Amino acid sequence: MTDARVTPDPAIAKTSKAGQIGWADVDLLRHPNGPRDRQLLLGDAVTILGSRDDHIYVQAEKDGYVGYVPSDSLTEPTKVTHQITAAATHGYADASIKSHDLICLSFGGKVTALSDDQEFIETAQGFIPKQALSELPTKPQDPITTARLFLNTPYLWGGNTRAGIDCSGLIQTAMLSADIACPGDSDQQERLGHSVAHQDYQPGDLLFWKGHVALITSKNTMIHANAHHMRVVEEAIVPALTRIADTTGPVTAHKRL
């Protein structure tokens, strides 16, 4: 059985042209004006496969997901030079934090430098503080450190940004920052790595439930975006297991990458 999340619809896939996300972030939709499956970020590379109802059918380079984005969210590909490595940052109208903010960008977004000075990189999205950026290619980051950048981020189904993220979006973001290929949904992520004995917790392990995933941060704690707290939290593993079992069921897998 093919996976519709990553297998282009042959009835739609008519072209194959490179594109790039030009908005700060955009929902990747199951069909035009339909439900969000994931989100794409500024500078994300996509392959344009077709169009329908003022939407473009694309396949994301980072995870192979297919779906629809608004036509005006795409731009011609440019060579990106920097990545947002702060949890979030602003693009300003001028090279001053007192100038008008033009856009809010989330961790993982990629921009093209037009010029730079001691404090800012000038981009098409405005002047971005250098503290929020890393020059590409970035060095692999500790996935736990990346996940903690999103602490207290509101829970958002299908979200991939500091404004809102879900459990699998958090894991994907953390793993991609570590240069580990990672799909966008927890059932796909559960196929990663190898199984280890339950309760043999090590930082970087993943715990799975039906429709949920968490990242182990120590032998006693884990971090996850969840609908119980409606935000990203780092909490003790044992009481969380009991709570989640009451609503979702038992752990289905414990994986080490």
C-alpha positions in Angstrom: 0.0 0.0 0.0 1.4 3.4 -1.0 1.6 6.2 1.6 -0.4 9.2 0.3 1.6 11.5 2.4 4.7 11.0 0.3 3.4 9.4 -2.9 2.4 12.0 -5.5 -1.1 11.7 -6.9 -0.6 10.6 -10.5 -3.8 12.4 -11.5 -2.3 15.7 -10.3 1.5 15.3 -10.8 1.8 16.7 -14.3 5.0 18.8 -14.0 8.3 18.7 -12.2 9.8 22.1 -11.5 11.9 23.4 -8.6 10.2 25.9 -6.2 10.9 27.5 -2.8 8.7 28.6 0.1 8.5 32.4 0.2 6.3 32.9 3.3 7.5 32.7 6.9 5.6 29.5 7.1 2.7 27.9 5.2 0.3 25.0 5.8 0.8 21.9 3.6 -2.8 21.0 2.8 -4.3 17.6 2.0 -6.4 19.4 -0.8 -7.0 23.0 -1.7 -8.4 24.8 1.4 -8.4 21.4 3.2 -6.9 20.2 6.5 -3.2 20.9 7.4 -0.9 17.9 7.3 2.3 19.7 8.1 3.9 23.1 7.7 6.7 24.3 5.4 9.1 27.1 6.4 10.7 30.0 4.6 13.3 28.8 2.2 12.2 25.2 2.1 12.8 23.6 -1.2 9.9 21.9 -3.0 9.2 20.2 -6.3 6.2 21.7 -8.1 4.0 18.9 -9.4 0.9 20.6 -10.6 -1.8 23.1 -9.7 -5.5 23.2 -8.8 -7.9 25.9 -7.6 -5.3 28.6 -7.0 -3.1 26.2 -5.1 0.2 24.5 -6.2 0.7 20.8 -5.6 4.2 20.3 -4.2 6.5 17.7 -2.7 8.8 18.9 0.1 12.5 18.1 -0.2 13.0 17.7 3.5 10.7 14.8 4.1 9.0 13.9 0.8 5.5 15.1 1.9 3.1 16.1 -0.8 0.3 18.5 -0.6 -1.1 21.9 -1.6 0.1 25.4 -0.8 -1.4 28.7 -1.9 0.1 29.8 -5.2 1.5 33.0 -3.9 3.4 31.3 -1.1 6.0 30.1 -3.6 9.0 31.9 -5.1 11.6 31.1 -7.7 14.5 29.2 -6.0 17.4 31.3 -4.7 20.6 30.1 -3.0 19.9 30.3 0.7 22.9 31.4 2.9 21.7 31.4 6.5 19.3 29.5 8.7 17.3 30.7 11.7 18.8 28.9 14.7 17.0 31.0 17.4 13.6 29.7 18.5 12.2 32.7 16.5 13.2 36.1 15.4 12.1 39.2 13.5 13.0 40.8 10.2 13.2 44.5 10.7 12.6 47.4 8.2 16.1 48.8 9.0 19.2 47.6 10.7 17.8 48.6 14.1 15.8 46.7 16.7 13.8 49.9 17.1 12.6 49.9 13.5 9.3 48.4 12.4 9.2 44.6 12.4 8.2 43.2 9.1 8.0 39.4 9.7 8.4 36.8 12.4 10.5 33.8 11.4 10.8 30.5 13.2 13.7 28.1 13.8 14.6 26.3 10.7 13.6 29.0 8.2 16.3 29.8 5.6 17.1 33.2 4.1 19.4 34.7 1.5 21.8 37.4 2.6 21.9 40.5 0.5 24.4 42.3 2.7 25.6 42.3 6.3 27.1 44.5 8.9 28.3 43.9 12.5 24.8 43.3 13.8 22.3 42.4 11.0 22.0 40.4 7.8 19.9 42.1 5.2 17.5 39.8 3.4 14.4 40.1 1.2 12.4 39.6 4.5 14.2 42.5 6.2 17.2 43.0 8.5 17.7 40.0 10.8 19.9 40.0 13.9 23.0 38.0 13.5 22.4 36.3 16.9 19.4 34.5 15.4 21.2 33.1 12.4 23.8 30.5 11.5 25.6 30.5 8.1 24.8 27.4 6.0 25.7 24.7 6.1 25.0 24.6 9.8 26.7 22.2 12.1 24.5 19.3 13.5 22.9 20.3 16.7 22.0 18.3 19.8 18.3 17.4 19.2 17.5 17.8 22.9 18.9 21.4 22.9 16.8 22.1 19.8 13.6 20.6 21.3 14.1 22.7 24.4 14.0 25.9 22.3 10.3 25.1 21.8 9.4 24.8 25.5 6.0 26.3 26.2 5.3 26.6 22.5 1.5 26.2 22.0 0.3 22.8 20.8 -0.9 23.0 17.2 -1.9 19.9 15.2 0.4 19.7 12.2 2.5 22.6 13.4 6.2 23.0 12.7 6.9 26.5 14.1 7.6 28.4 17.4 4.1 29.8 17.1 2.6 26.3 17.2 3.9 22.7 17.0 2.7 19.1 17.6 4.5 16.1 18.9 5.8 14.7 15.6 6.6 18.3 14.4 8.8 18.8 17.5 10.6 15.5 16.9 11.1 16.2 13.2 12.5 19.6 13.9 14.9 18.3 16.5 16.1 15.5 14.4 16.6 17.5 11.2 18.7 20.0 13.2 20.9 17.0 14.1 21.2 16.1 10.4 19.1 13.0 11.0 16.5 12.3 8.3 13.1 12.3 9.9 9.5 12.0 8.5 6.7 14.2 9.7 4.3 11.9 11.5 4.8 9.7 14.6 3.8 6.4 12.9 6.6 7.0 10.4 9.0 8.1 13.0 8.3 4.9 15.0 10.1 3.0 12.2 13.4 4.8 12.9 16.2 3.4 14.9 16.1 0.1 16.8 14.1 -1.1 19.7 15.5 -1.1 23.3 14.3 -2.5 26.6 11.6 -0.5 28.2 12.8 1.7 31.1 16.3 1.7 29.7 16.0 5.4 29.2 18.9 7.3 27.6 18.9 10.9 26.3 17.9 11.0 22.7 15.7 7.9 22.8 12.1 8.2 21.5 9.0 6.9 23.2 5.9 6.1 21.1 2.2 5.7 21.8 -0.6 5.4 19.3 -0.5 8.8 17.6 2.1 10.3 20.0 5.9 10.6 20.5 8.2 12.1 23.1 12.0 12.6 23.2 13.9 11.3 26.3 16.0 14.1 27.8 17.5 12.2 30.8 16.9 8.9 32.6 14.0 10.5 34.3 12.6 13.2 31.9 11.1 13.6 28.5 10.0 16.5 26.3 6.9 16.5 24.1 4.2 18.7 22.6 0.9 17.4 23.9 -2.7 18.2 24.1 -2.9 17.6 27.9 -0.8 20.7 28.6 -1.6 22.2 25.2 2.1 23.2 24.9 5.6 21.7 24.8 6.7 20.6 28.2 9.6 18.7 29.8 8.3 16.5 32.5 9.1 13.4 34.6 8.6 10.2 32.6 6.9 7.9 35.2 3.9 10.0 36.0 3.5 11.0 32.4 3.4 7.3 31.4 0.5 6.7 33.8 -1.4 9.8 32.6 -0.9 9.0 28.9 -1.8 5.3 29.4 -5.2 6.4 30.8 -6.1 8.4 27.7 -4.0 7.0 24.8 -2.9 3.6 25.9 0.5 2.0 26.7 3.8 2.7 25.1 4.0 1.0 21.7 7.8 1.4 21.1 11.0 2.6 22.7 13.5 3.5 20.0 17.2 4.5 19.9 18.6 6.2 16.8 
